Amino acid sequence: MRFLLLLLLTSALTYACGGSETPLDAKTREAIDSLSTAEIRLLRVELDSQCQMARVTQMPHLVDSIKQVRLHEIQEQLKTVPK
């Protein structure tokens, strides 16, 4: 989210400071690269921790749900077996 905001802000500042045909100078490109690299690094850590948390909290529920559906299917199939 912050990366998108940073990218949007950078784009807005770029267009505000010159025409769309004006190329960025080396210092501006370097600053954009540095900021975006830092934001990507922070977001990657944040997303990894959110993914790990989701795995711990949601995975048991999902496995239980799948198991319950499969057990129900097995029970339904057993009803059709002749005795």
PDB file with one MODEL, atoms N, CA, C and O in Angstrom:
MODEL        1
ATOM      1  N   MET A   1       0.832  -1.191   0.000  1.00  0.00           N
ATOM      2  CA  MET A   1       0.000   0.000   0.000  1.00  0.00           C
ATOM      3  C   MET A   1       0.871   1.248   0.000  1.00  0.00           C
ATOM      4  O   MET A   1       0.647   2.181  -0.771  1.00  0.00           O
ATOM      5  N   ARG A   2       1.871   1.247   0.881  1.00  0.00           N
ATOM      6  CA  ARG A   2       2.756   2.417   0.924  1.00  0.00           C
ATOM      7  C   ARG A   2       3.534   2.564  -0.370  1.00  0.00           C
ATOM      8  O   ARG A   2       3.794   3.678  -0.825  1.00  0.00           O
ATOM      9  N   PHE A   3       3.907   1.426  -0.966  1.00  0.00           N
ATOM     10  CA  PHE A   3       4.648   1.480  -2.219  1.00  0.00           C
ATOM     11  C   PHE A   3       3.819   2.132  -3.304  1.00  0.00           C
ATOM     12  O   PHE A   3       4.320   2.956  -4.069  1.00  0.00           O
ATOM     13  N   LEU A   4       2.553   1.762  -3.371  1.00  0.00           N
ATOM     14  CA  LEU A   4       1.659   2.341  -4.367  1.00  0.00           C
ATOM     15  C   LEU A   4       1.512   3.845  -4.144  1.00  0.00           C
ATOM     16  O   LEU A   4       1.520   4.627  -5.096  1.00  0.00           O
ATOM     17  N   LEU A   5       1.378   4.237  -2.889  1.00  0.00           N
ATOM     18  CA  LEU A   5       1.268   5.654  -2.552  1.00  0.00           C
ATOM     19  C   LEU A   5       2.549   6.390  -2.934  1.00  0.00           C
ATOM     20  O   LEU A   5       2.498   7.492  -3.481  1.00  0.00           O
ATOM     21  N   LEU A   6       3.691   5.780  -2.645  1.00  0.00           N
ATOM     22  CA  LEU A   6       4.970   6.387  -2.992  1.00  0.00           C
ATOM     23  C   LEU A   6       5.113   6.524  -4.509  1.00  0.00           C
ATOM     24  O   LEU A   6       5.570   7.553  -5.007  1.00  0.00           O
ATOM     25  N   LEU A   7       4.725   5.497  -5.221  1.00  0.00           N
ATOM     26  CA  LEU A   7       4.801   5.540  -6.678  1.00  0.00           C
ATOM     27  C   LEU A   7       3.889   6.614  -7.250  1.00  0.00           C
ATOM     28  O   LEU A   7       4.273   7.347  -8.162  1.00  0.00           O
ATOM     29  N   LEU A   8       2.680   6.701  -6.709  1.00  0.00           N
ATOM     30  CA  LEU A   8       1.737   7.721  -7.157  1.00  0.00           C
ATOM     31  C   LEU A   8       2.269   9.129  -6.870  1.00  0.00           C
ATOM     32  O   LEU A   8       2.183  10.017  -7.718  1.00  0.00           O
ATOM     33  N   LEU A   9       2.816   9.319  -5.673  1.00  0.00           N
ATOM     34  CA  LEU A   9       3.373  10.617  -5.296  1.00  0.00           C
ATOM     35  C   LEU A   9       4.550  10.978  -6.194  1.00  0.00           C
ATOM     36  O   LEU A   9       4.665  12.117  -6.647  1.00  0.00           O
ATOM     37  N   THR A  10       5.413  10.016  -6.446  1.00  0.00           N
ATOM     38  CA  THR A  10       6.565  10.264  -7.313  1.00  0.00           C
ATOM     39  C   THR A  10       6.125  10.629  -8.722  1.00  0.00           C
ATOM     40  O   THR A  10       6.678  11.538  -9.341  1.00  0.00           O
ATOM     41  N   SER A  11       5.130   9.915  -9.219  1.00  0.00           N
ATOM     42  CA  SER A  11       4.621  10.221 -10.561  1.00  0.00           C
ATOM     43  C   SER A  11       4.011  11.611 -10.612  1.00  0.00           C
ATOM     44  O   SER A  11       4.234  12.358 -11.565  1.00  0.00           O
ATOM     45  N   ALA A  12       3.242  11.960  -9.588  1.00  0.00           N
ATOM     46  CA  ALA A  12       2.617  13.286  -9.544  1.00  0.00           C
ATOM     47  C   ALA A  12       3.669  14.383  -9.502  1.00  0.00           C
ATOM     48  O   ALA A  12       3.551  15.393 -10.195  1.00  0.00           O
ATOM     49  N   LEU A  13       4.695  14.182  -8.690  1.00  0.00           N
ATOM     50  CA  LEU A  13       5.763  15.186  -8.601  1.00  0.00           C
ATOM     51  C   LEU A  13       6.533  15.285  -9.911  1.00  0.00           C
ATOM     52  O   LEU A  13       6.941  16.373 -10.319  1.00  0.00           O
ATOM     53  N   THR A  14       6.724  14.174 -10.550  1.00  0.00           N
ATOM     54  CA  THR A  14       7.442  14.177 -11.821  1.00  0.00           C
ATOM     55  C   THR A  14       6.680  14.987 -12.870  1.00  0.00           C
ATOM     56  O   THR A  14       7.268  15.805 -13.577  1.00  0.00           O
ATOM     57  N   TYR A  15       5.380  14.757 -12.965  1.00  0.00           N
ATOM     58  CA  TYR A  15       4.588  15.488 -13.945  1.00  0.00           C
ATOM     59  C   TYR A  15       4.398  16.947 -13.556  1.00  0.00           C
ATOM     60  O   TYR A  15       4.244  17.801 -14.429  1.00  0.00           O
ATOM     61  N   ALA A  16       4.407  17.243 -12.277  1.00  0.00           N
ATOM     62  CA  ALA A  16       4.230  18.618 -11.828  1.00  0.00           C
ATOM     63  C   ALA A  16       5.475  19.456 -12.083  1.00  0.00           C
ATOM     64  O   ALA A  16       5.374  20.665 -12.294  1.00  0.00           O
ATOM     65  N   CYS A  17       6.640  18.832 -12.067  1.00  0.00           N
ATOM     66  CA  CYS A  17       7.898  19.576 -12.182  1.00  0.00           C
ATOM     67  C   CYS A  17       8.323  19.837 -13.623  1.00  0.00           C
ATOM     68  O   CYS A  17       9.202  20.667 -13.859  1.00  0.00           O
ATOM     69  N   GLY A  18       7.741  19.172 -14.558  1.00  0.00           N
ATOM     70  CA  GLY A  18       8.150  19.377 -15.938  1.00  0.00           C
ATOM     71  C   GLY A  18       7.157  18.733 -16.876  1.00  0.00           C
ATOM     72  O   GLY A  18       6.205  18.082 -16.448  1.00  0.00           O
ATOM     73  N   GLY A  19       7.387  18.919 -18.134  1.00  0.00           N
ATOM     74  CA  GLY A  19       6.518  18.307 -19.119  1.00  0.00           C
ATOM     75  C   GLY A  19       6.689  16.792 -19.114  1.00  0.00           C
ATOM     76  O   GLY A  19       7.683  16.268 -18.610  1.00  0.00           O
ATOM     77  N   SER A  20       5.725  16.113 -19.669  1.00  0.00           N
ATOM     78  CA  SER A  20       5.783  14.652 -19.697  1.00  0.00           C
ATOM     79  C   SER A  20       6.921  14.158 -20.593  1.00  0.00           C
ATOM     80  O   SER A  20       7.321  12.997 -20.516  1.00  0.00           O
ATOM     81  N   GLU A  21       7.427  15.034 -21.427  1.00  0.00           N
ATOM     82  CA  GLU A  21       8.518  14.655 -22.321  1.00  0.00           C
ATOM     83  C   GLU A  21       9.880  14.940 -21.713  1.00  0.00           C
ATOM     84  O   GLU A  21      10.906  14.588 -22.295  1.00  0.00           O
ATOM     85  N   THR A  22       9.900  15.579 -20.540  1.00  0.00           N
ATOM     86  CA  THR A  22      11.154  15.897 -19.879  1.00  0.00           C
ATOM     87  C   THR A  22      11.692  14.645 -19.195  1.00  0.00           C
ATOM     88  O   THR A  22      11.024  14.088 -18.324  1.00  0.00           O
ATOM     89  N   PRO A  23      12.892  14.192 -19.575  1.00  0.00           N
ATOM     90  CA  PRO A  23      13.433  12.986 -18.941  1.00  0.00           C
ATOM     91  C   PRO A  23      13.897  13.283 -17.506  1.00  0.00           C
ATOM     92  O   PRO A  23      14.264  14.410 -17.174  1.00  0.00           O
ATOM     93  N   LEU A  24      13.868  12.260 -16.688  1.00  0.00           N
ATOM     94  CA  LEU A  24      14.340  12.411 -15.315  1.00  0.00           C
ATOM     95  C   LEU A  24      15.857  12.439 -15.304  1.00  0.00           C
ATOM     96  O   LEU A  24      16.508  11.722 -16.064  1.00  0.00           O
ATOM     97  N   ASP A  25      16.411  13.271 -14.438  1.00  0.00           N
ATOM     98  CA  ASP A  25      17.870  13.291 -14.336  1.00  0.00           C
ATOM     99  C   ASP A  25      18.329  12.110 -13.478  1.00  0.00           C
ATOM    100  O   ASP A  25      17.513  11.434 -12.851  1.00  0.00           O
ATOM    101  N   ALA A  26      19.620  11.875 -13.459  1.00  0.00           N
ATOM    102  CA  ALA A  26      20.190  10.705 -12.782  1.00  0.00           C
ATOM    103  C   ALA A  26      19.909  10.717 -11.289  1.00  0.00           C
ATOM    104  O   ALA A  26      19.620   9.667 -10.715  1.00  0.00           O
ATOM    105  N   LYS A  27      19.985  11.873 -10.647  1.00  0.00           N
ATOM    106  CA  LYS A  27      19.748  11.944  -9.202  1.00  0.00           C
ATOM    107  C   LYS A  27      18.298  11.611  -8.868  1.00  0.00           C
ATOM    108  O   LYS A  27      18.029  10.936  -7.874  1.00  0.00           O
ATOM    109  N   THR A  28      17.382  12.070  -9.675  1.00  0.00           N
ATOM    110  CA  THR A  28      15.967  11.775  -9.436  1.00  0.00           C
ATOM    111  C   THR A  28      15.692  10.288  -9.615  1.00  0.00           C
ATOM    112  O   THR A  28      14.992   9.680  -8.804  1.00  0.00           O
ATOM    113  N   ARG A  29      16.238   9.707 -10.667  1.00  0.00           N
ATOM    114  CA  ARG A  29      16.055   8.258 -10.885  1.00  0.00           C
ATOM    115  C   ARG A  29      16.662   7.462  -9.745  1.00  0.00           C
ATOM    116  O   ARG A  29      16.081   6.479  -9.286  1.00  0.00           O
ATOM    117  N   GLU A  30      17.824   7.884  -9.291  1.00  0.00           N
ATOM    118  CA  GLU A  30      18.489   7.192  -8.180  1.00  0.00           C
ATOM    119  C   GLU A  30      17.661   7.302  -6.903  1.00  0.00           C
ATOM    120  O   GLU A  30      17.543   6.332  -6.155  1.00  0.00           O
ATOM    121  N   ALA A  31      17.090   8.473  -6.652  1.00  0.00           N
ATOM    122  CA  ALA A  31      16.250   8.662  -5.460  1.00  0.00           C
ATOM    123  C   ALA A  31      14.999   7.788  -5.533  1.00  0.00           C
ATOM    124  O   ALA A  31      14.613   7.163  -4.545  1.00  0.00           O
ATOM    125  N   ILE A  32      14.374   7.749  -6.701  1.00  0.00           N
ATOM    126  CA  ILE A  32      13.179   6.913  -6.886  1.00  0.00           C
ATOM    127  C   ILE A  32      13.540   5.444  -6.673  1.00  0.00           C
ATOM    128  O   ILE A  32      12.821   4.717  -5.988  1.00  0.00           O
ATOM    129  N   ASP A  33      14.648   5.013  -7.259  1.00  0.00           N
ATOM    130  CA  ASP A  33      15.072   3.628  -7.092  1.00  0.00           C
ATOM    131  C   ASP A  33      15.353   3.295  -5.633  1.00  0.00           C
ATOM    132  O   ASP A  33      14.958   2.234  -5.148  1.00  0.00           O
ATOM    133  N   SER A  34      16.031   4.191  -4.937  1.00  0.00           N
ATOM    134  CA  SER A  34      16.361   3.958  -3.531  1.00  0.00           C
ATOM    135  C   SER A  34      15.108   3.875  -2.675  1.00  0.00           C
ATOM    136  O   SER A  34      14.975   2.981  -1.839  1.00  0.00           O
ATOM    137  N   LEU A  35      14.183   4.819  -2.887  1.00  0.00           N
ATOM    138  CA  LEU A  35      12.943   4.810  -2.108  1.00  0.00           C
ATOM    139  C   LEU A  35      12.099   3.576  -2.396  1.00  0.00           C
ATOM    140  O   LEU A  35      11.570   2.944  -1.482  1.00  0.00           O
ATOM    141  N   SER A  36      11.980   3.241  -3.674  1.00  0.00           N
ATOM    142  CA  SER A  36      11.155   2.076  -4.006  1.00  0.00           C
ATOM    143  C   SER A  36      11.796   0.784  -3.507  1.00  0.00           C
ATOM    144  O   SER A  36      11.082  -0.116  -3.064  1.00  0.00           O
ATOM    145  N   THR A  37      13.108   0.670  -3.566  1.00  0.00           N
ATOM    146  CA  THR A  37      13.787  -0.519  -3.049  1.00  0.00           C
ATOM    147  C   THR A  37      13.569  -0.661  -1.553  1.00  0.00           C
ATOM    148  O   THR A  37      13.309  -1.759  -1.061  1.00  0.00           O
ATOM    149  N   ALA A  38      13.674   0.443  -0.831  1.00  0.00           N
ATOM    150  CA  ALA A  38      13.460   0.405   0.617  1.00  0.00           C
ATOM    151  C   ALA A  38      12.016   0.032   0.942  1.00  0.00           C
ATOM    152  O   ALA A  38      11.778  -0.772   1.843  1.00  0.00           O
ATOM    153  N   GLU A  39      11.065   0.595   0.235  1.00  0.00           N
ATOM    154  CA  GLU A  39       9.649   0.288   0.474  1.00  0.00           C
ATOM    155  C   GLU A  39       9.345  -1.171   0.136  1.00  0.00           C
ATOM    156  O   GLU A  39       8.615  -1.842   0.866  1.00  0.00           O
ATOM    157  N   ILE A  40       9.897  -1.652  -0.955  1.00  0.00           N
ATOM    158  CA  ILE A  40       9.678  -3.050  -1.337  1.00  0.00           C
ATOM    159  C   ILE A  40      10.229  -3.972  -0.256  1.00  0.00           C
ATOM    160  O   ILE A  40       9.594  -4.966   0.097  1.00  0.00           O
ATOM    161  N   ARG A  41      11.390  -3.654   0.264  1.00  0.00           N
ATOM    162  CA  ARG A  41      11.991  -4.467   1.321  1.00  0.00           C
ATOM    163  C   ARG A  41      11.084  -4.488   2.555  1.00  0.00           C
ATOM    164  O   ARG A  41      10.847  -5.550   3.131  1.00  0.00           O
ATOM    165  N   LEU A  42      10.582  -3.329   2.959  1.00  0.00           N
ATOM    166  CA  LEU A  42       9.694  -3.266   4.123  1.00  0.00           C
ATOM    167  C   LEU A  42       8.389  -4.021   3.879  1.00  0.00           C
ATOM    168  O   LEU A  42       7.924  -4.764   4.743  1.00  0.00           O
ATOM    169  N   LEU A  43       7.809  -3.829   2.712  1.00  0.00           N
ATOM    170  CA  LEU A  43       6.554  -4.508   2.403  1.00  0.00           C
ATOM    171  C   LEU A  43       6.721  -6.013   2.288  1.00  0.00           C
ATOM    172  O   LEU A  43       5.821  -6.771   2.647  1.00  0.00           O
ATOM    173  N   ARG A  44       7.861  -6.442   1.793  1.00  0.00           N
ATOM    174  CA  ARG A  44       8.110  -7.881   1.687  1.00  0.00           C
ATOM    175  C   ARG A  44       8.132  -8.519   3.075  1.00  0.00           C
ATOM    176  O   ARG A  44       7.560  -9.590   3.279  1.00  0.00           O
ATOM    177  N   VAL A  45       8.792  -7.862   4.025  1.00  0.00           N
ATOM    178  CA  VAL A  45       8.831  -8.374   5.397  1.00  0.00           C
ATOM    179  C   VAL A  45       7.424  -8.382   5.994  1.00  0.00           C
ATOM    180  O   VAL A  45       7.025  -9.350   6.641  1.00  0.00           O
ATOM    181  N   GLU A  46       6.681  -7.312   5.776  1.00  0.00           N
ATOM    182  CA  GLU A  46       5.319  -7.225   6.306  1.00  0.00           C
ATOM    183  C   GLU A  46       4.407  -8.294   5.694  1.00  0.00           C
ATOM    184  O   GLU A  46       3.647  -8.946   6.410  1.00  0.00           O
ATOM    185  N   LEU A  47       4.483  -8.471   4.388  1.00  0.00           N
ATOM    186  CA  LEU A  47       3.653  -9.477   3.727  1.00  0.00           C
ATOM    187  C   LEU A  47       4.040 -10.891   4.140  1.00  0.00           C
ATOM    188  O   LEU A  47       3.175 -11.752   4.298  1.00  0.00           O
ATOM    189  N   ASP A  48       5.336 -11.134   4.316  1.00  0.00           N
ATOM    190  CA  ASP A  48       5.770 -12.451   4.779  1.00  0.00           C
ATOM    191  C   ASP A  48       5.209 -12.761   6.155  1.00  0.00           C
ATOM    192  O   ASP A  48       4.770 -13.882   6.409  1.00  0.00           O
ATOM    193  N   SER A  49       5.220 -11.773   7.050  1.00  0.00           N
ATOM    194  CA  SER A  49       4.689 -12.009   8.392  1.00  0.00           C
ATOM    195  C   SER A  49       3.172 -12.201   8.345  1.00  0.00           C
ATOM    196  O   SER A  49       2.635 -13.024   9.087  1.00  0.00           O
ATOM    197  N   GLN A  50       2.478 -11.460   7.490  1.00  0.00           N
ATOM    198  CA  GLN A  50       1.031 -11.647   7.352  1.00  0.00           C
ATOM    199  C   GLN A  50       0.703 -13.023   6.778  1.00  0.00           C
ATOM    200  O   GLN A  50      -0.264 -13.661   7.192  1.00  0.00           O
ATOM    201  N   CYS A  51       1.503 -13.468   5.838  1.00  0.00           N
ATOM    202  CA  CYS A  51       1.294 -14.784   5.243  1.00  0.00           C
ATOM    203  C   CYS A  51       1.516 -15.871   6.290  1.00  0.00           C
ATOM    204  O   CYS A  51       0.740 -16.822   6.379  1.00  0.00           O
ATOM    205  N   GLN A  52       2.573 -15.729   7.080  1.00  0.00           N
ATOM    206  CA  GLN A  52       2.848 -16.705   8.132  1.00  0.00           C
ATOM    207  C   GLN A  52       1.714 -16.724   9.153  1.00  0.00           C
ATOM    208  O   GLN A  52       1.298 -17.795   9.596  1.00  0.00           O
ATOM    209  N   MET A  53       1.218 -15.561   9.525  1.00  0.00           N
ATOM    210  CA  MET A  53       0.121 -15.484  10.485  1.00  0.00           C
ATOM    211  C   MET A  53      -1.138 -16.137   9.914  1.00  0.00           C
ATOM    212  O   MET A  53      -1.837 -16.862  10.622  1.00  0.00           O
ATOM    213  N   ALA A  54      -1.424 -15.886   8.654  1.00  0.00           N
ATOM    214  CA  ALA A  54      -2.593 -16.495   8.019  1.00  0.00           C
ATOM    215  C   ALA A  54      -2.442 -18.009   7.967  1.00  0.00           C
ATOM    216  O   ALA A  54      -3.411 -18.741   8.168  1.00  0.00           O
ATOM    217  N   ARG A  55      -1.239 -18.471   7.700  1.00  0.00           N
ATOM    218  CA  ARG A  55      -1.001 -19.917   7.654  1.00  0.00           C
ATOM    219  C   ARG A  55      -1.281 -20.539   9.023  1.00  0.00           C
ATOM    220  O   ARG A  55      -1.884 -21.609   9.103  1.00  0.00           O
ATOM    221  N   VAL A  56      -0.857 -19.891  10.078  1.00  0.00           N
ATOM    222  CA  VAL A  56      -1.045 -20.430  11.427  1.00  0.00           C
ATOM    223  C   VAL A  56      -2.513 -20.370  11.839  1.00  0.00           C
ATOM    224  O   VAL A  56      -3.020 -21.307  12.455  1.00  0.00           O
ATOM    225  N   THR A  57      -3.196 -19.286  11.507  1.00  0.00           N
ATOM    226  CA  THR A  57      -4.569 -19.110  11.978  1.00  0.00           C
ATOM    227  C   THR A  57      -5.614 -19.746  11.063  1.00  0.00           C
ATOM    228  O   THR A  57      -6.621 -20.258  11.552  1.00  0.00           O
ATOM    229  N   GLN A  58      -5.402 -19.725   9.768  1.00  0.00           N
ATOM    230  CA  GLN A  58      -6.430 -20.179   8.834  1.00  0.00           C
ATOM    231  C   GLN A  58      -6.248 -21.618   8.356  1.00  0.00           C
ATOM    232  O   GLN A  58      -7.229 -22.286   8.030  1.00  0.00           O
ATOM    233  N   MET A  59      -5.022 -22.098   8.311  1.00  0.00           N
ATOM    234  CA  MET A  59      -4.774 -23.438   7.776  1.00  0.00           C
ATOM    235  C   MET A  59      -5.512 -24.531   8.551  1.00  0.00           C
ATOM    236  O   MET A  59      -6.127 -25.388   7.917  1.00  0.00           O
ATOM    237  N   PRO A  60      -5.486 -24.549   9.882  1.00  0.00           N
ATOM    238  CA  PRO A  60      -6.228 -25.609  10.584  1.00  0.00           C
ATOM    239  C   PRO A  60      -7.730 -25.589  10.255  1.00  0.00           C
ATOM    240  O   PRO A  60      -8.345 -26.642  10.091  1.00  0.00           O
ATOM    241  N   HIS A  61      -8.301 -24.413  10.161  1.00  0.00           N
ATOM    242  CA  HIS A  61      -9.725 -24.304   9.828  1.00  0.00           C
ATOM    243  C   HIS A  61     -10.000 -24.847   8.426  1.00  0.00           C
ATOM    244  O   HIS A  61     -10.973 -25.571   8.216  1.00  0.00           O
ATOM    245  N   LEU A  62      -9.148 -24.499   7.477  1.00  0.00           N
ATOM    246  CA  LEU A  62      -9.336 -24.965   6.102  1.00  0.00           C
ATOM    247  C   LEU A  62      -9.189 -26.483   6.015  1.00  0.00           C
ATOM    248  O   LEU A  62      -9.969 -27.148   5.333  1.00  0.00           O
ATOM    249  N   VAL A  63      -8.202 -27.022   6.697  1.00  0.00           N
ATOM    250  CA  VAL A  63      -8.001 -28.471   6.683  1.00  0.00           C
ATOM    251  C   VAL A  63      -9.194 -29.172   7.311  1.00  0.00           C
ATOM    252  O   VAL A  63      -9.672 -30.178   6.788  1.00  0.00           O
ATOM    253  N   ASP A  64      -9.679 -28.639   8.438  1.00  0.00           N
ATOM    254  CA  ASP A  64     -10.857 -29.233   9.082  1.00  0.00           C
ATOM    255  C   ASP A  64     -12.070 -29.184   8.165  1.00  0.00           C
ATOM    256  O   ASP A  64     -12.836 -30.146   8.099  1.00  0.00           O
ATOM    257  N   SER A  65     -12.250 -28.086   7.466  1.00  0.00           N
ATOM    258  CA  SER A  65     -13.385 -27.960   6.548  1.00  0.00           C
ATOM    259  C   SER A  65     -13.306 -28.981   5.428  1.00  0.00           C
ATOM    260  O   SER A  65     -14.303 -29.626   5.100  1.00  0.00           O
ATOM    261  N   ILE A  66     -12.144 -29.130   4.847  1.00  0.00           N
ATOM    262  CA  ILE A  66     -11.956 -30.100   3.768  1.00  0.00           C
ATOM    263  C   ILE A  66     -12.200 -31.514   4.292  1.00  0.00           C
ATOM    264  O   ILE A  66     -12.834 -32.335   3.630  1.00  0.00           O
ATOM    265  N   LYS A  67     -11.686 -31.780   5.489  1.00  0.00           N
ATOM    266  CA  LYS A  67     -11.872 -33.104   6.083  1.00  0.00           C
ATOM    267  C   LYS A  67     -13.355 -33.393   6.333  1.00  0.00           C
ATOM    268  O   LYS A  67     -13.823 -34.500   6.068  1.00  0.00           O
ATOM    269  N   GLN A  68     -14.084 -32.416   6.833  1.00  0.00           N
ATOM    270  CA  GLN A  68     -15.515 -32.606   7.093  1.00  0.00           C
ATOM    271  C   GLN A  68     -16.285 -32.869   5.806  1.00  0.00           C
ATOM    272  O   GLN A  68     -17.162 -33.732   5.774  1.00  0.00           O
ATOM    273  N   VAL A  69     -15.970 -32.144   4.759  1.00  0.00           N
ATOM    274  CA  VAL A  69     -16.639 -32.359   3.469  1.00  0.00           C
ATOM    275  C   VAL A  69     -16.335 -33.759   2.960  1.00  0.00           C
ATOM    276  O   VAL A  69     -17.230 -34.459   2.486  1.00  0.00           O
ATOM    277  N   ARG A  70     -15.088 -34.166   3.055  1.00  0.00           N
ATOM    278  CA  ARG A  70     -14.714 -35.498   2.563  1.00  0.00           C
ATOM    279  C   ARG A  70     -15.391 -36.598   3.387  1.00  0.00           C
ATOM    280  O   ARG A  70     -15.865 -37.585   2.824  1.00  0.00           O
ATOM    281  N   LEU A  71     -15.439 -36.438   4.701  1.00  0.00           N
ATOM    282  CA  LEU A  71     -16.122 -37.431   5.540  1.00  0.00           C
ATOM    283  C   LEU A  71     -17.601 -37.530   5.187  1.00  0.00           C
ATOM    284  O   LEU A  71     -18.163 -38.624   5.156  1.00  0.00           O
ATOM    285  N   HIS A  72     -18.221 -36.405   4.924  1.00  0.00           N
ATOM    286  CA  HIS A  72     -19.628 -36.398   4.509  1.00  0.00           C
ATOM    287  C   HIS A  72     -19.795 -37.141   3.179  1.00  0.00           C
ATOM    288  O   HIS A  72     -20.738 -37.916   3.018  1.00  0.00           O
ATOM    289  N   GLU A  73     -18.897 -36.910   2.240  1.00  0.00           N
ATOM    290  CA  GLU A  73     -18.950 -37.596   0.953  1.00  0.00           C
ATOM    291  C   GLU A  73     -18.814 -39.104   1.143  1.00  0.00           C
ATOM    292  O   GLU A  73     -19.528 -39.883   0.512  1.00  0.00           O
ATOM    293  N   ILE A  74     -17.901 -39.506   2.008  1.00  0.00           N
ATOM    294  CA  ILE A  74     -17.701 -40.936   2.265  1.00  0.00           C
ATOM    295  C   ILE A  74     -18.952 -41.543   2.879  1.00  0.00           C
ATOM    296  O   ILE A  74     -19.372 -42.631   2.485  1.00  0.00           O
ATOM    297  N   GLN A  75     -19.541 -40.860   3.825  1.00  0.00           N
ATOM    298  CA  GLN A  75     -20.767 -41.359   4.459  1.00  0.00           C
ATOM    299  C   GLN A  75     -21.900 -41.503   3.443  1.00  0.00           C
ATOM    300  O   GLN A  75     -22.650 -42.478   3.475  1.00  0.00           O
ATOM    301  N   GLU A  76     -22.018 -40.536   2.553  1.00  0.00           N
ATOM    302  CA  GLU A  76     -23.044 -40.621   1.506  1.00  0.00           C
ATOM    303  C   GLU A  76     -22.797 -41.797   0.571  1.00  0.00           C
ATOM    304  O   GLU A  76     -23.736 -42.478   0.158  1.00  0.00           O
ATOM    305  N   GLN A  77     -21.538 -42.032   0.242  1.00  0.00           N
ATOM    306  CA  GLN A  77     -21.216 -43.160  -0.630  1.00  0.00           C
ATOM    307  C   GLN A  77     -21.472 -44.489   0.073  1.00  0.00           C
ATOM    308  O   GLN A  77     -21.912 -45.448  -0.559  1.00  0.00           O
ATOM    309  N   LEU A  78     -21.201 -44.553   1.364  1.00  0.00           N
ATOM    310  CA  LEU A  78     -21.443 -45.792   2.112  1.00  0.00           C
ATOM    311  C   LEU A  78     -22.926 -46.134   2.187  1.00  0.00           C
ATOM    312  O   LEU A  78     -23.291 -47.304   2.299  1.00  0.00           O
ATOM    313  N   LYS A  79     -23.769 -45.129   2.127  1.00  0.00           N
ATOM    314  CA  LYS A  79     -25.225 -45.370   2.145  1.00  0.00           C
ATOM    315  C   LYS A  79     -25.691 -46.114   0.905  1.00  0.00           C
ATOM    316  O   LYS A  79     -26.706 -46.809   0.942  1.00  0.00           O
ATOM    317  N   THR A  80     -24.960 -45.973  -0.189  1.00  0.00           N
ATOM    318  CA  THR A  80     -25.366 -46.593  -1.449  1.00  0.00           C
ATOM    319  C   THR A  80     -24.813 -48.013  -1.605  1.00  0.00           C
ATOM    320  O   THR A  80     -25.194 -48.724  -2.535  1.00  0.00           O
ATOM    321  N   VAL A  81     -23.923 -48.428  -0.708  1.00  0.00           N
ATOM    322  CA  VAL A  81     -23.326 -49.764  -0.797  1.00  0.00           C
ATOM    323  C   VAL A  81     -24.368 -50.790  -0.324  1.00  0.00           C
ATOM    324  O   VAL A  81     -24.937 -50.640   0.757  1.00  0.00           O
ATOM    325  N   PRO A  82     -24.616 -51.830  -1.130  1.00  0.00           N
ATOM    326  CA  PRO A  82     -25.595 -52.853  -0.711  1.00  0.00           C
ATOM    327  C   PRO A  82     -25.059 -53.658   0.482  1.00  0.00           C
ATOM    328  O   PRO A  82     -23.861 -53.920   0.593  1.00  0.00           O
ATOM    329  N   LYS A  83     -25.983 -54.037   1.365  1.00  0.00           N
ATOM    330  CA  LYS A  83     -25.576 -54.776   2.557  1.00  0.00           C
ATOM    331  C   LYS A  83     -25.875 -56.242   2.414  1.00  0.00           C
ATOM    332  O   LYS A  83     -25.598 -57.020   3.327  1.00  0.00           O
TER     333      LYS A  83
ENDMDL
END
